[in-house]
Amino acid sequence: MTSHRPFSSSRTPSFAFGCVLMALTMLGTTSCAEEEDQADTSAPAAAETATDQGTQIAQADAPAPEGPVYREMIFGDPNAPVTIVEYASLTCSHCATFHNSVLPELTEKYIDTGKVRLVFRDFPLDGLAMAGAMLARCAPGDRGKAMIKVMFGQQATWVQSQSPIEPLTSYAKLAGMSEDDVNACLENENIMSAIREGQETATNLYKIQATPTLFIEDVKVEGARPFDYIAEIIEDKLAEKSS
């Protein structure tokens, strides 16, 4: 896992970003993993893992929150026959490898053709990843998906920056957010709580121990895996669906 420099209170937007860093309490022992020896077929079924976390987290009698609210981030046709649920940290180098080198081919062959949908879920390994996750969740419309792509594509730039909130803010502005929107987002307790509770569920119920972790239907795949490895599992699941 990439290490990060400490942040001083003088960096901007200092208060909001400082709140994110201080509020994040890591859950268990997690890491940015390379790859495991084999897929874990004891993982929960996709029908369960793909359940809308917003529904799980929300309280029926809770007042309507102000500002942006947590929503599932789904790539592809929501009715695609095969579901992949991904747990990833925006500061994880192996997650960036998946998004930059493997996901484009998966998108071309399976997601854009309506065979697979990918549900992206945040599993922040540090406060910086939490800040990026919150900003992507606050982006208007579906622009958070584009922010995820940019943040993984430019990961080395902003993660290693002396003031990482500055490039993060620039990405948010490209997505249509103002600096006031950025500050408000980083102070949004509803978004932060939803991400943290989703991470806690992933740790306790689905035994997530490393990022990236994929659930391809009921098959759990940990760490960085090449396209051919993932495609073989997808093909098996598509065959099961059509039989």
NORCORUR-V450955 format. One record per residue. N is the residue number from 1. RES is the residue in one small letter. PHI is phi in whole degrees, -180 to 180 (999 if undefined). PSI is psi as a letter, one per 30 degrees, with the letter a starting at -180 (* if undefined). D_CENTER is the distance of its C-alpha to the mean C-alpha in whole Angstrom. Layout:
# NORCORUR-V450955
n=N res=RES phi=PHI psi=PSI d_center=D_CENTER
n=N res=RES phi=PHI psi=PSI d_center=D_CENTER
This chain:
# NORCORUR-V450955
n=1 res=m phi=999 psi=k d_center=16
n=2 res=t phi=-69 psi=k d_center=17
n=3 res=s phi=-90 psi=l d_center=19
n=4 res=h phi=-126 psi=l d_center=19
n=5 res=r phi=-74 psi=l d_center=22
n=6 res=p phi=-67 psi=l d_center=23
n=7 res=f phi=-111 psi=k d_center=23
n=8 res=s phi=-93 psi=l d_center=26
n=9 res=s phi=-70 psi=f d_center=27
n=10 res=s phi=-85 psi=f d_center=28
n=11 res=r phi=-80 psi=l d_center=25
n=12 res=t phi=-108 psi=l d_center=24
n=13 res=p phi=-73 psi=j d_center=23
n=14 res=s phi=-65 psi=e d_center=24
n=15 res=f phi=-66 psi=e d_center=24
n=16 res=a phi=-64 psi=e d_center=21
n=17 res=f phi=-67 psi=e d_center=19
n=18 res=g phi=-62 psi=e d_center=21
n=19 res=c phi=-63 psi=e d_center=20
n=20 res=v phi=-63 psi=e d_center=16
n=21 res=l phi=-65 psi=e d_center=17
n=22 res=m phi=-77 psi=e d_center=20
n=23 res=a phi=-79 psi=f d_center=18
n=24 res=l phi=-77 psi=j d_center=16
n=25 res=t phi=-111 psi=j d_center=17
n=26 res=m phi=-69 psi=k d_center=15
n=27 res=l phi=-106 psi=j d_center=16
n=28 res=g phi=68 psi=a d_center=18
n=29 res=t phi=-107 psi=j d_center=18
n=30 res=t phi=-127 psi=l d_center=15
n=31 res=s phi=-152 psi=l d_center=14
n=32 res=c phi=-90 psi=j d_center=13
n=33 res=a phi=-98 psi=l d_center=15
n=34 res=e phi=-82 psi=d d_center=17
n=35 res=e phi=-151 psi=l d_center=18
n=36 res=e phi=-99 psi=l d_center=20
n=37 res=d phi=-67 psi=e d_center=24
n=38 res=q phi=-157 psi=l d_center=23
n=39 res=a phi=-73 psi=l d_center=20
n=40 res=d phi=-102 psi=j d_center=21
n=41 res=t phi=-85 psi=g d_center=22
n=42 res=s phi=-92 psi=g d_center=22
n=43 res=a phi=-67 psi=l d_center=19
n=44 res=p phi=-63 psi=l d_center=19
n=45 res=a phi=-64 psi=k d_center=19
n=46 res=a phi=-62 psi=e d_center=17
n=47 res=a phi=-60 psi=e d_center=19
n=48 res=e phi=-85 psi=e d_center=18
n=49 res=t phi=-71 psi=f d_center=14
n=50 res=a phi=-89 psi=g d_center=14
n=51 res=t phi=-61 psi=k d_center=15
n=52 res=d phi=-60 psi=j d_center=14
n=53 res=q phi=-65 psi=f d_center=13
n=54 res=g phi=-60 psi=e d_center=14
n=55 res=t phi=-68 psi=e d_center=17
n=56 res=q phi=-64 psi=e d_center=17
n=57 res=i phi=-83 psi=e d_center=17
n=58 res=a phi=-66 psi=k d_center=19
n=59 res=q phi=-96 psi=k d_center=23
n=60 res=a phi=-61 psi=e d_center=25
n=61 res=d phi=-100 psi=g d_center=28
n=62 res=a phi=-76 psi=k d_center=25
n=63 res=p phi=-68 psi=l d_center=26
n=64 res=a phi=-63 psi=k d_center=24
n=65 res=p phi=-72 psi=l d_center=22
n=66 res=e phi=-89 psi=k d_center=23
n=67 res=g phi=80 psi=a d_center=20
n=68 res=p phi=-62 psi=l d_center=17
n=69 res=v phi=-125 psi=l d_center=15
n=70 res=y phi=-69 psi=k d_center=12
n=71 res=r phi=-133 psi=l d_center=12
n=72 res=e phi=-61 psi=k d_center=10
n=73 res=m phi=-108 psi=j d_center=8
n=74 res=i phi=-115 psi=k d_center=11
n=75 res=f phi=-104 psi=k d_center=12
n=76 res=g phi=101 psi=a d_center=16
n=77 res=d phi=-69 psi=k d_center=18
n=78 res=p phi=-58 psi=f d_center=17
n=79 res=n phi=-100 psi=g d_center=21
n=80 res=a phi=-59 psi=k d_center=20
n=81 res=p phi=-67 psi=f d_center=22
n=82 res=v phi=-116 psi=k d_center=19
n=83 res=t phi=-114 psi=k d_center=15
n=84 res=i phi=-112 psi=k d_center=13
n=85 res=v phi=-108 psi=k d_center=10
n=86 res=e phi=-110 psi=k d_center=7
n=87 res=y phi=-110 psi=k d_center=6
n=88 res=a phi=-147 psi=l d_center=5
n=89 res=s phi=-112 psi=k d_center=6
n=90 res=l phi=-67 psi=f d_center=7
n=91 res=t phi=-100 psi=g d_center=10
n=92 res=c phi=-85 psi=k d_center=11
n=93 res=s phi=-66 psi=e d_center=13
n=94 res=h phi=-75 psi=f d_center=13
n=95 res=c phi=-66 psi=e d_center=9
n=96 res=a phi=-64 psi=e d_center=11
n=97 res=t phi=-60 psi=e d_center=14
n=98 res=f phi=-61 psi=e d_center=12
n=99 res=h phi=-70 psi=e d_center=11
n=100 res=n phi=-88 psi=f d_center=14
n=101 res=s phi=-114 psi=f d_center=17
n=102 res=v phi=-106 psi=e d_center=16
n=103 res=l phi=-60 psi=e d_center=14
n=104 res=p phi=-57 psi=e d_center=16
n=105 res=e phi=-71 psi=e d_center=19
n=106 res=l phi=-62 psi=e d_center=17
n=107 res=t phi=-63 psi=e d_center=17
n=108 res=e phi=-64 psi=e d_center=20
n=109 res=k phi=-88 psi=e d_center=22
n=110 res=y phi=-121 psi=e d_center=20
n=111 res=i phi=-77 psi=e d_center=17
n=112 res=d phi=-69 psi=f d_center=20
n=113 res=t phi=-92 psi=g d_center=23
n=114 res=g phi=81 psi=g d_center=21
n=115 res=k phi=-89 psi=f d_center=21
n=116 res=v phi=-137 psi=k d_center=17
n=117 res=r phi=-117 psi=k d_center=15
n=118 res=l phi=-115 psi=k d_center=11
n=119 res=v phi=-102 psi=j d_center=9
n=120 res=f phi=-93 psi=k d_center=5
n=121 res=r phi=-125 psi=k d_center=4
n=122 res=d phi=-79 psi=k d_center=3
n=123 res=f phi=-136 psi=i d_center=6
n=124 res=p phi=-65 psi=k d_center=8
n=125 res=l phi=-90 psi=f d_center=11
n=126 res=d phi=-162 psi=l d_center=13
n=127 res=g phi=-65 psi=e d_center=14
n=128 res=l phi=-67 psi=e d_center=13
n=129 res=a phi=-64 psi=e d_center=9
n=130 res=m phi=-63 psi=e d_center=10
n=131 res=a phi=-61 psi=e d_center=12
n=132 res=g phi=-62 psi=e d_center=10
n=133 res=a phi=-62 psi=e d_center=7
n=134 res=m phi=-63 psi=e d_center=10
n=135 res=l phi=-65 psi=e d_center=12
n=136 res=a phi=-65 psi=e d_center=9
n=137 res=r phi=-72 psi=f d_center=10
n=138 res=c phi=-85 psi=f d_center=13
n=139 res=a phi=-60 psi=k d_center=14
n=140 res=p phi=-69 psi=k d_center=17
n=141 res=g phi=59 psi=b d_center=17
n=142 res=d phi=-98 psi=g d_center=14
n=143 res=r phi=-72 psi=f d_center=14
n=144 res=g phi=-62 psi=e d_center=11
n=145 res=k phi=-63 psi=e d_center=10
n=146 res=a phi=-66 psi=e d_center=12
n=147 res=m phi=-64 psi=e d_center=11
n=148 res=i phi=-58 psi=e d_center=8
n=149 res=k phi=-61 psi=e d_center=11
n=150 res=v phi=-67 psi=e d_center=13
n=151 res=m phi=-65 psi=e d_center=11
n=152 res=f phi=-71 psi=e d_center=11
n=153 res=g phi=-66 psi=e d_center=14
n=154 res=q phi=-107 psi=g d_center=16
n=155 res=q phi=-53 psi=e d_center=14
n=156 res=a phi=-60 psi=e d_center=17
n=157 res=t phi=-69 psi=e d_center=19
n=158 res=w phi=-84 psi=e d_center=17
n=159 res=v phi=-66 psi=e d_center=16
n=160 res=q phi=-93 psi=g d_center=20
n=161 res=s phi=-71 psi=k d_center=21
n=162 res=q phi=-64 psi=f d_center=23
n=163 res=s phi=-134 psi=i d_center=22
n=164 res=p phi=-63 psi=f d_center=18
n=165 res=i phi=-67 psi=f d_center=18
n=166 res=e phi=-68 psi=e d_center=20
n=167 res=p phi=-65 psi=e d_center=18
n=168 res=l phi=-61 psi=e d_center=15
n=169 res=t phi=-64 psi=e d_center=18
n=170 res=s phi=-66 psi=e d_center=19
n=171 res=y phi=-64 psi=e d_center=16
n=172 res=a phi=-64 psi=e d_center=16
n=173 res=k phi=-65 psi=e d_center=20
n=174 res=l phi=-63 psi=f d_center=19
n=175 res=a phi=-86 psi=g d_center=17
n=176 res=g phi=101 psi=g d_center=20
n=177 res=m phi=-99 psi=k d_center=20
n=178 res=s phi=-88 psi=l d_center=23
n=179 res=e phi=-64 psi=e d_center=23
n=180 res=d phi=-64 psi=e d_center=24
n=181 res=d phi=-62 psi=e d_center=20
n=182 res=v phi=-62 psi=e d_center=18
n=183 res=n phi=-61 psi=e d_center=20
n=184 res=a phi=-63 psi=e d_center=20
n=185 res=c phi=-65 psi=e d_center=17
n=186 res=l phi=-70 psi=f d_center=16
n=187 res=e phi=-104 psi=g d_center=19
n=188 res=n phi=-79 psi=j d_center=17
n=189 res=e phi=-68 psi=f d_center=18
n=190 res=n phi=-66 psi=e d_center=17
n=191 res=i phi=-65 psi=e d_center=13
n=192 res=m phi=-61 psi=e d_center=13
n=193 res=s phi=-63 psi=e d_center=15
n=194 res=a phi=-63 psi=e d_center=12
n=195 res=i phi=-65 psi=e d_center=9
n=196 res=r phi=-67 psi=e d_center=12
n=197 res=e phi=-69 psi=e d_center=13
n=198 res=g phi=-64 psi=e d_center=10
n=199 res=q phi=-67 psi=e d_center=10
n=200 res=e phi=-65 psi=e d_center=14
n=201 res=t phi=-61 psi=e d_center=14
n=202 res=a phi=-62 psi=e d_center=12
n=203 res=t phi=-70 psi=e d_center=14
n=204 res=n phi=-81 psi=e d_center=17
n=205 res=l phi=-92 psi=e d_center=17
n=206 res=y phi=-105 psi=g d_center=15
n=207 res=k phi=58 psi=h d_center=16
n=208 res=i phi=-71 psi=k d_center=13
n=209 res=q phi=-123 psi=f d_center=15
n=210 res=a phi=-154 psi=l d_center=13
n=211 res=t phi=-121 psi=k d_center=10
n=212 res=p phi=-77 psi=l d_center=9
n=213 res=t phi=-125 psi=k d_center=10
n=214 res=l phi=-113 psi=k d_center=11
n=215 res=f phi=-111 psi=j d_center=13
n=216 res=i phi=-98 psi=j d_center=16
n=217 res=e phi=55 psi=c d_center=18
n=218 res=d phi=-100 psi=g d_center=19
n=219 res=v phi=-105 psi=k d_center=19
n=220 res=k phi=-94 psi=k d_center=16
n=221 res=v phi=-123 psi=j d_center=16
n=222 res=e phi=-105 psi=k d_center=15
n=223 res=g phi=84 psi=a d_center=14
n=224 res=a phi=-74 psi=k d_center=15
n=225 res=r phi=-129 psi=k d_center=17
n=226 res=p phi=-75 psi=l d_center=19
n=227 res=f phi=-56 psi=e d_center=19
n=228 res=d phi=-61 psi=e d_center=22
n=229 res=y phi=-64 psi=e d_center=21
n=230 res=i phi=-69 psi=e d_center=18
n=231 res=a phi=-62 psi=e d_center=21
n=232 res=e phi=-64 psi=e d_center=23
n=233 res=i phi=-67 psi=e d_center=21
n=234 res=i phi=-59 psi=e d_center=21
n=235 res=e phi=-60 psi=e d_center=24
n=236 res=d phi=-63 psi=e d_center=25
n=237 res=k phi=-71 psi=e d_center=23
n=238 res=l phi=-64 psi=e d_center=25
n=239 res=a phi=-64 psi=e d_center=28
n=240 res=e phi=-64 psi=e d_center=28
n=241 res=k phi=-68 psi=e d_center=27
n=242 res=s phi=-90 psi=f d_center=30
n=243 res=s phi=-85 psi=* d_center=32
